[in-house]
């Protein structure tokens, strides 16, 4: 199964509280940190919500 490599590239300081919680739920706490998560509908939906704060790469 494919994975997504998600990196936090923009600070959540001025972000909407819901977006802050979504970023933390993805496992991202600090700027420029990366997590690898499974490529499924739930992860894609969370990434779509905070797409302006993160960078996403597909892993094989």
RAQUI-V281743 format. One record per helix or strand of 3 or more residues. SS is the DSSP state (alpha for helix, beta for strand). FROM is the first residue (numbers start at 1). TO is the last residue. If there is no record, write none. Layout:
ss: {SS/SS}
from: {FROM/FROM}
to: {TO/TO}
//
This chain:
ss: {beta/alpha/beta/alpha/beta}
from: {3/17/34/41/54}
to: {8/25/38/49/59}
//
